[in-house]
Amino acid sequence: MIRRNSFLGLFWKQRYLQVFALAGIVFLVIFSYLPMFGILIAFKEYKISGGLKGILFSPWVGLKYFREFFSDYNAGVIIRNTVVMSIVKLFFTFPLPILLALLLNEIHVPWFKRAVQTASYLPYFISWVIVAGFCQIFLQANGVINSLLMALGLTDGNIAFYVTPKYFLPMVVITSIWKDMGWWAILFLASITSIDPTLYEAAAIDGAGRLKRILYITLPGIQSTITVVLIIALGNLLGGGLSGSNFEQSWLMGTGGNAEVSEILQTYLMKIGLSKGRYSYAAAMGLIQSCFSVILVLTSNQAAKRVSGEGLF
C-alpha cells in the first residue's frame, strides 16, 4: 500500500509531464502499431472493392505475392538499384556531417561559426520537390551547369544529365549532401560540446596539436553518438539512411532515360502496387523491405557491441 501510494503521489507530481508522455504513446499506438494490422493484406487476396469482406474476411493466398515479386524479371534490377543507391548514399553522406561538426568545433569566431552552421542546415527544410526543380533548372541543356562546363572548355556540347544513367547517382549523392549534411552535423556538434573542456587543456599543455586532440579526444568522446546514428542509418538504409528519402529522389529525378538505375523498390511499389490498385502486392513488397530493415538494425547493433561495446539496445 505504501509503495502504491508513493507511486501515485509521484505520478500526480509529474502529471503534466505524464500527459506529454501519454500523448506520445497514443501517437505511436495510432500511427505505428495499429497500422501493422494491415500486414495481413500481404497474405490475402485483398480488394478495396470487396465491400464488407475487408482485411479480415478476404481469402488467404499465403506467399503468392512474395513469389510473384521474386519471379518478376525486374526484381533483380530493382533490388540491385535499391541496394546500390542506399549504400552509395550512406558511404558519402554519413562521414561528412561528422567532418563538418569537427570543422565547426574548431572555428573560434562566433559570428562566422553561426553563419556557417545556419547556412549548412537551412537546406534541410527545403522540400525535395523544390530541390528537384532546382536541379532541372540548373542541369537542363541551356542551364547554368552546362554553360559553365562549356565556358571552362570541359565539354564540347550540352550534357543530358537527366536522361543519361551514369549521372543519376552523382545527382542523388550531391543533392543529399547539400540538403541534409548540416542538419545531422548539429547532432554531432551537440555531442562534442558535452566533452569535458579540461581534457583539451591538458592535452594542449602536454603538447598535443589540434589534429591529435581531434583524434584522441573529440572522436572517442562522440563515439557513442556515432554508433547510435550509424545503427539508425543502417536500419533505414533502404529508405534513404541519413540523407532523405530514396523514393522522393528516384520519383522526382528518375526519367525514362535513366530508369535502368533510378527504378527502386519504392517507386516500383508505387507504380505496380498502388497505382494499379494491387494493394496486397504492394503490402508484400513493403513487408520485404521492413524485414530487411529489421535484420539490418539487429545485425548492426550486435556488430557495434562487439567492436565498441556500445549499441542501441
Order of alpha helices (4+ residues) and beta strands (2+ residues): alpha-alpha-alpha-alpha-alpha-alpha-alpha-alpha-alpha-alpha-alpha-alpha-alpha-alpha-alpha-alpha
